[in-house]
Amino acid sequence: MQIVLHAGAHFTEEDRLVRCLLRNKEDFSKRGVAVPGPGKYRSLLKETMSALQDAAPAPDARDVLLDLILDEENADRMILSHMYLFGAPRACVRNGQIYQSAPERVAQLSALFAHDEVELFLAIRNPGTFLPSLFNNAPQDDMDAFLRGADPYSIRWSDTLAAIRSAAPEVTITTWCFEDMPMLWAQIVRELAGLEHGEKIIGGFDLLSEIMSKEGMQRFRAYLKSHPTMTEMQKRRVIAAFLDKFAIEEEIEEELNAPGWTDAVIDAMTEVYEEDMERVARIPGVTLITP
């Protein structure tokens, strides 16, 4: 079976993505793609991960877990989404690395599903905005304490992804930038479900409709209707153009709680992030979806 693990990251529209997958549950099921409700498996996964900390999986552990999750549904591909798979927001950064526990946990799940094809899906986000979002959910009073003295300029997603690949080389990784999600939304859903480019899904513009004015969405849909043969790349350029004109400012702007961080600091971290994306794209076994 193809086991798809969507692990967030935190604060990257992860809940909205799950809701979109569930809206397509019936159609996907007809294609052999199971989208179990999160209530069916999140506690089970947590318990399983805890058990795997102490011992290797029992011979029947995989079958028992799948029976409990699928509940007699037949599937060739199963999508599981758990944004706490690698820890709570307050504990996401350790020793200057995002999701330091991820390599070990992915390796453990890979061992559990040793005869299956395991794929990890993980959104990444500019540390200049991601770290403040995590900090908002942490008990510390200042960023330096939250980061435990780590240099924020040295925190890179490429380190996390490379470490996961090293620990579990048979697990492929698909990733994308949170900042690009309005343009990539439909493709991300298709990739999770293992669908071909351009296949119809429900909710392909779910995120876009949240950040674009009603007038903008009406004009956008009218434009799509009058240009039915556009490619995905052309659609993305159109989305970018409409967002430039019709985006709801308060929906795309975020108030950051980062004590001591100036705009110059965040701009510099953004540069580091953009350079890091080039490293991410070069990691073997990692697919970076871009506009």
Summary of the structure (lengths in Angstrom):
residues: 291
radius of gyration: 19.6
end to end distance: 29.6
largest distance: 58.8
contacts: 882
relative contact order: 0.15
helix: 54%
strand: 12%
